[in-house]
Amino acid sequence: MSHWFGKVFLVVFLTALEKSESVADDNVDGLQSIEGSAGWDLTECEQLQDRLETLELAVRSIVSAMASQKNEIFAPITAILEQNAALRVILSSPPVFQGVPENSTIHPDFSYNTTTNTKSETDQAEKLIAVNQLKGAVKCSLAQLLDIKVSEKEPNPSGNINASLNRNKSIEIEWTPLSPECIAYNSGVWIRVFESETPSSGETYLSIPRKCLAEKYNSTFSFAIHSPTKSDDPSNKKSDCHFELTNVLIECRSYKIELIPNYESLKGRSLTTEIVTPSTNGNSIDMKSLLRVATSSSSLTLDWKDNSGCAPQLTSFYLKTIPDGVVNATDETHGSLKIPRTCLDQKRDEKNLFSLTLSADHACPVKWTSLDACRKYAFEMKSEYSKTWSSAPHLWETFTFQQGSSPRDSIYGFSNCPNSGTFYCARPDYDYYQRSYGRYYQSSCQDINEICNGKKDCDSGLDEKNCDKNCITGFKCGRQCISKEKVCDGSYDCVDGSDEHYDCEYAKSCSELINTSGIFSSSTIHSDNVFKNAVQKTIVAISAQSNQIIWLSFSKFNTKENHLVKVYDGPYSTSPLLLSKSGSTKPSSVRSSSNNLYVEFPSYYDKSYGVSVSYTSMENMEKPFVPGCGGYVYGDGSVSSPNYLSNNNNDLDECFWFVEARQSDGVIFVKRNIPQTGGCYISTLRSTLHLSEFPIMTVYDGWNSSGQVLYDELDSPKAAQAKSVVYSVSQKMMIRFTRPKVSCSSMNWSVTTIPKISTTTNLVGMIGTIKSPNYPAAYPNSSDFRWKIVTEPGTSIRLLFALFETQEKFDYIFVFDGPTINSPLLLEKSGLSSTPFAVNSSSNEMLIRFTSDENITLPGFLALYSTVQIL
């Protein structure tokens, strides 16, 4: 045994010790002389000195530990140690354990099979086990300090440590030793936790015995250090393996955790990690703190406020780009990016405001790829404050913008000539006149048959360029032919301008609409340098609240046959297609099934073409949508009862129309258009069948069935009594039709907006006169007039009509028993009526409303009001 130590370990000890002492005795001059030699500098020398000092400290600890053993089996080793002068100095000094301060809480523990009772009779094998145990401990401790391999099976001489925080701010620590072979010699670990900015020398160690290390997978051990608890609390019964921090961890502070493996009281290499204590404020990014998201196809800008309270500890920012709502994006170009804090911009006086800008030519060292234009993306964002704590991810959806542009050099072509079948053939003198006054001469417009006729008709030769009758491999535009490379290159090469067409990528123009309702249309800026048949593709992404659906209606629709208007039921161009149409026939209303619509349509420079679209969002009624069964009308239009629906739509028993006035203070009236034959409202047909067989119409004020009922056909079952016009109270109206059970043509109602409610006239006094506007001349069309009468308290109002003549079923007088239009209705009347007749209120307030449609007008009415004393 002594022979083994003398030739192996002792040689290493003495050699290392002598070298370390010789280096330790060198002064600064010696270091400078080493620095001056080839290949050495002061930094390398200092590193070498630090390494040798560590080695010396390890040797001293090992020697002290071995010399402290009083068992006779160690007597030969002690004798060898005493023969060396340098080792005698170590033996005469107090024991030192791997540089641990004398006031440290680390205490050597040699109870792990390291002593043998000399007075008892023991087997020689037990003595050898104790010696081998010490050999292994020395070997594993020294191997870490010298960066040597314990065995050929273990390529990495260092271990690993990870730490995480629980909600109660207890620290969960996982430790993986350097080699599975060293686990057998491990008797625990020393651990200490201290603030990163605070020197570690004043921190004490906690000794965690081996029995308190829970072995997990892959030779990994774990244990916990808890927050301090009150010692006088009787409920705090601590087990032998309950360890507590000295102080409570402070929010948003950075802490270092140092772990030192214990090999029979021989110190291994220390391992460190760092944690940041989370703030109780939680996430750093949320809907409120995200100040701005600006995206285009070539750049991304994020501005946010870090509400965690730990902004100074933020180390990096994670950004994951998810195209078209694909949750598990595998595309590396749009994957997750770890952006260091150095890439984040901050103002000096704003510690928690951050800004990030990424572009194709960004300076930040991350791989950023430009986004696709006119596409919806989701950005998953989170902040990282340490390896152990990151904010919860936040998802933000946005739409990438790209503004379409016109091709350049477009001074020739059909756009500059007033007659079809001609093209502009520029001449030098006309060009000058064009630039000076922006005008063109009729004489410069030539017949299109002169293009490629073999004769140069234009001074510029434009008409004879790119002529190829066959055009097998190129792009044919009229009588001309150009190479395919010139198509969509941003410059007109064809006289008719068709080479820069609708599907050119640069011509896209897109936007995102997030308002609850709105209007958008084909809109381009006219320029004399652009062909009249030039067109760009406009894309609109509409987003409503998550629990709503979107209605879409067209007030103008006129496109060229090959230019389709497409509506997708969702936020992406890959969503299900709801509408694909071109031409001049206006399509029916379109309804989404969710809170998103993606609309693609052409925008023309020729104002005779284009579309105009209105949209609105509302609560999801959770009913299936059948085209033609209900819809949305904005301003003016029409609504219709459904035709007979097949049995395939058994789950659909009613259709709803939502009508909205063009102005916020306007009102709506819907007017019946009675068909000549076959209509569902022909009295002879309705008299032979039960009323429930026909579509029953109910009109509500507002967009909810709980609103005021303006008209209910069940109250007017006979066609002769049915209303022909219904006026709204507010700017919205909902019309409900039940499903017809007989086959007959649908009933149409025209929708008209009265631009503005006429001012309400306030009448105060005991007696007065009310008459229709212009009386006794005809009253105006499309009007809504109101009078409010207020008399003294304790009286009621008597309204006496002296003359009454309006258009029957179209122009109505309403009298309300109160000051508002929602008060109880006393009178609803139209046509020619015998007079006089009176209406009495129950209080001292009354409202009179007079409405007229857009057709025939008559003298109207004349009425007198007076007070009646309430008994």
C-alpha positions, 0 to 999 in steps of 0.5 A: 500500500505504501509502495503504491502511494510512494510511486503514484500519488506521492510523486505527483504531490511532491512534484506539484508542490515543489513547482508551485512553491518555486512559482509562488516565490517569484516576484513581479520582476520574474513575471515581467521577465517571463512576459518578455520571453517569446510566446508569453504575456502577463495574462498567461503568466497570471493564469498559470500562477492561479492554476498552480496556487489552486494545485498547491491548495489541493495538495495541502488539503490532501496532505492534511487530510491524510496526515489527520488519519490516526489509524495504523494503516496510514502510518507508512504514508505519514512517515513518507510525508514527514520525510519531505521538508515542504510537507513538514511545513504543511503538517505543522500548520492547522488543517486547511480544507481546500481553501475553505475559510476557518470560520466556514460552516463546512466541517470535514466528515470522515465517517464514510468508511475512512477509519478503522478501529485499531483496537478491534480485530478487523479483516485485512480486506476491510483495511484495503477497502478503506484505503481504496475508498481514500484513493478514489476520493483523492483521484476524483478530487484531483482529477477535476482540479487538474482537468484530467480524465478519470477514465477513458469512458469519461471525456468531460472532466467537469460536471454540470449544475442547473437551478430553478425557482419554485413559486415559493422561491425555493431553489431546486438544484440538479447536479450531474457529477463529472463521472459515474465512477466518482459517485461511489466516493461522493459524500455530499456537496457544499452549496452557497447562494449569494447575490451576483454583485456581492463578493462571495467571500462572506457567504457561508456554505451549507453541507448537504450530505449524500443521503439528502441527494435524490438520484434521478436519471443519467446519474443526476442528483437533485435537492432543494434549498428553501426560503427561511421560515420562522423558527418559533412556528411549531408547524415548521418541523424540519427533517434532516434533509431540510435546508434553508437559505440564510436570507429571503431572495429579493425580487428581480435580484440576480443570484449565483449558486455555487456547488462544490462536490465533497469527496471524503472532505476533499473538495472537487471543482466548484460549479456555478450557475445564475438565477434571477428571482421572478417578480410577482408582476408576472409577464413582461409582455401583455396586450397593455404593455405592447405599445406598437407593432409595425410590419412590412414585407422588409421590416419589423418594429416592436415597442413594448414596456417591460412591466415585470419590474426586472427590466435591468436583469433582461438578458435576451428577447425571443421572437418566433414568427408564425406565418398564416397561423401555422402553430408549429412553424418548422420553416427555419427562416421564420423560426424562433430568434434569440435576440441579445439585449444589445440589439434592443434600443432604450432611452436613458431615462426610460429603464423599462421601455424597449424597442426592437427593429429588424430589417433585411440590412439590420445590424443585429447579429441574428438571421432575419428573413424578409416577410411576405407582403400582404400576409398575416403573421403571428409573433410569439414574444417573450423576455428572458431574464436568466436561464431559469426564468423567462416571461410567459409567451405572448402572441400578437397577430399582424398584417404585413403591408406593401403599397402598390406602385405604378410602372415607370416610363409610362408616357405612351399607350392607350391611356393618352387617347380619348377614343378606343382603338387608338394609341398615343404616338408621341412626337418631339414637339408634342412631348414638349407640349405635354411636359409643359402643359400636360395636354395631348393633341388628337393628331398624335393618336394613331389607329391600333392597326398601324402597330407592326404594319411594317411602316414607321408611323411614329417618329419614335418608332414605337409602333414597330418595336417588338413585332413578332407574329408567331411569338412562340417563346415570348409574351404576346401583347396585341400585335407585339411580342416581348421576352418573358423577362420583361413582364412585371419588371416595372417598365411598360414595354407593350403599347397596350401596357398589358406586360405590367398586369394585375398579378405583378407582385409589385402592384399589390396594395394591402391594409388591415381593418380592425374597426367594427365597421367601415367602407373600402373601395377601389381607389387609385391616384390618376396620372396621365403617365399611367394607362387607363387599363392599368390595375393593381391588386388590393388586399384587405384583411378584416379583423373583428373581436374574437366572438363576432362575425363579419358581414360584407356587402357590395354597393358598386361592382364592375370588374373586367372578366379576368379580374376576380373579386375573392373573399376568403372565410378567414384571415389568410389567402389559404382560408376557405373561399366564400366568393370568387366573382367578376363582371358587373352583376353585384353579388349577394352579401357575404358572411364570415364564420369567424372574426376574420375575412380576407378580401382581394379585388382589383383597383383601376385607374379607369373610374368606370371600373371598381368595387365599393364594399361595406362591412360590419361586425356583430355578435355571432348568432351561431346559425348557419348561413345560406347565400341569399337568406339574409344579409347586410345592407349599408345605406341603400339597397334591397332585402328579400324574403327567402324562396322555398328552401329545400329539405337539405336546410332543415336546420334553417327556419329563419333569415335575418337582414341587417340594415344600417343608415349611411349616416350615424344620425340618419334613419331607414325606411324599407318599402315593399315592392309588390310583384305583378304575379306569383308573389307570396303576398298576393291576397288571393293566394294567401287567402287560400292557405294558412298564414304560416305557410308564407314567410312572415316578416318582423321588423325590429329597431336595432340589431337585436330581437329584444329591440322595439318591434316596428312591424309584425306581419302576424298583426296584419294577416291580410294583404290589404292591411299589410304595411308597405313602408316601415321606418326605423327609430335609430340608424339600424334595423333588423328584418326577420323572415320565416322560412316559406313552406310554399313555392312562390317568388320572394318579396322584395323591399327597397332600402333607403336612408333618410340623410338626416333626421329633421330637427325636433321642434319643441312646443311649450304652452297651453295651446298651439298648432302643428302642421306638416311642412309646407302646409297647405302645399305638398310636404317634402319627400324622404323626410322625418319631422318631429314635434315635442309638446310640453305643458304645465305639470298636472295637465294632459294634452289633447291633439285635435286633427282638423285635416289629415291626407297623406299617401296611404301605407307610405307616409305616416303620422305617429303620436307617442304618449311621452317625450321620446320615440320609445314612449307608448304609441297612441296613434299610427295613421296614413291615408285620407281620414275623416276629420276632426278626430282627437288623441289624448295623452296621459301626461303633460308630454307628447311626441309627434313624428311625421315620415314620408317616402320618396314618391307622391306627396300630399297636403299632409295634416293640420292639428291643434293641441290644448291642455286638459286638467287632470282630475 
